[in-house]
Amino acid sequence: MNGLDIATLSEIATSQFVWAILCIGLLIYVMKRTDQRENRLLEHLERSNESQEKTAIALDGINKSLSSLESRVDRIEKVSFEREDK
């Protein structure tokens, strides 16, 4: 194996330096994945907030339309009762 025997490879594999490098590499990988996940969650939260704002605006419009309709019905009933009294 070009000068590397089993004992040397075993010593390298069990050295603390190799394990430290592997742990640091794993930590960097996990941190990158965490950042990506956090960014995706924040984007989703922003889209959800925008959707909730649109829903609130729509509900406000529906509420105004319903109030207007109720006042029209009240006026029609008032006129109808006035005609019945005559």
C-alpha positions in Angstrom: 0.0 0.0 0.0 2.8 2.4 -0.9 4.4 2.6 2.5 1.2 2.7 4.7 0.7 -0.5 6.6 -2.4 -1.6 8.6 -0.8 -0.4 11.9 -0.2 3.1 10.5 -3.7 3.3 9.1 -5.2 2.1 12.4 -3.2 4.6 14.3 -4.4 7.4 12.1 -8.0 6.3 12.3 -7.8 6.2 16.1 -6.0 9.5 16.6 -7.7 12.3 18.4 -6.8 14.7 15.7 -8.8 12.8 13.0 -11.8 12.6 15.3 -11.5 16.3 16.2 -11.5 17.2 12.5 -14.5 14.9 11.9 -16.4 16.5 14.8 -15.6 20.0 13.6 -16.7 19.0 10.1 -20.0 17.6 11.4 -20.6 20.7 13.5 -20.1 22.9 10.5 -22.5 20.7 8.5 -25.1 20.8 11.2 -24.8 24.6 11.6 -25.3 25.1 7.9 -28.4 22.8 7.9 -29.8 24.7 10.9 -29.3 28.0 9.2 -31.0 26.7 6.0 -33.9 25.4 8.1 -34.3 28.6 10.0 -34.3 30.6 6.8 -37.0 28.4 5.3 -39.1 28.6 8.5 -38.8 32.4 8.5 -39.9 32.6 4.9 -42.9 30.4 5.7 -43.7 32.6 8.7 -43.6 35.7 6.5 -45.9 34.1 3.9 -48.3 33.0 6.7 -48.4 36.5 8.1 -49.1 38.0 4.7 -51.9 35.4 4.2 -53.4 36.2 7.6 -53.3 40.0 6.9 -55.1 39.4 3.6 -57.7 37.2 5.4 -58.2 40.0 8.1 -58.7 42.6 5.3 -61.2 40.3 3.6 -63.1 39.7 6.8 -63.2 43.4 7.6 -64.7 44.0 4.1 -67.3 41.2 4.7 -68.1 42.7 8.1 -68.7 46.2 6.5 -70.8 44.7 3.8 -72.9 42.8 6.3 -73.4 45.9 8.4 -74.5 47.8 5.3 -76.9 45.0 4.4 -78.3 44.9 8.0 -79.0 48.6 7.9 -80.7 48.3 4.5 -82.9 45.5 5.8 -83.7 47.6 8.9 -84.8 50.5 6.7 -86.9 48.2 4.5 -88.6 46.7 7.6 -89.2 50.2 9.0 -90.8 51.4 5.7 -92.8 48.1 5.5 -94.2 48.6 9.1 -95.1 52.2 8.4 -97.1 51.1 5.4 -98.9 48.5 7.4 -99.9 51.0 10.1 -101.6 53.3 7.5 
